[in-house]
Amino acid sequence: MSIAKKIAHKAEAVKGGAKKTVGRVTGSRRLQAEGRGGQAKLGVMFRCYV
């Protein structure tokens, strides 16, 4: 996996984690779900490249 893809995947993970945390703090189930979805997508993408 190239460095650029690793960086992009890490950024996606951070973005998903931030959405999940903001959703938890504000009580927004939609943001929590989006954050979990972003993190799950990252796991699938990472497994495809390894």
NORWOFEN-V171881 format. One record per pair of residues at least 12 apart in sequence whose C-alpha atoms are under 6 Angstrom apart, sorted by the first residue. I is the first residue (numbers start at 1). J is the second residue. Records with the same first field share a line. If there is no record, write none. Layout:
I = J  J
This chain:
13 = 39
16 = 35  38  39
17 = 35
19 = 31  35
20 = 32  35
